[in-house]
Amino acid sequence: MKKVGYFLFIIAAVFMSSAMFIGLVFGLLEVPFDDSTALESILVTLWIGGTLLIFLGLFVLLVKVIEERLQNKEVLFPRSR
């Protein structure tokens, strides 16, 4: 489960990095783009997709931590002194 969470973080980083790179290339080079709304929608989709993947990865890791805490008997039933 830990690998799945980290994999989601990597995919999110790829999505968000590609959105930033595409935006910088078209913004700095001032490349004429016929339909700028299509480019904007692609960038927004990549950015929102990356954000959702980050939240999904955090949720997967949170479930893993809660699952491990519930399986650890010392956390549930601490020894009394």
C-alpha angles and dihedrals in degrees: 000000000000091000091051091054093049091045090055089051091052093050090048090051090051092050094048094042092051090049091052093045094049091047092050094047094050093039100046098038092043090222109187108243116190098213109029092178089066091053091047092050091051091050093046091048092051092047095047091044090053092049092050091049090052091053091046091051091049090050092050091050091046090053089050092052093047090048092052092047092052092050093050107090094195091062094048097040111025118194114257117227 
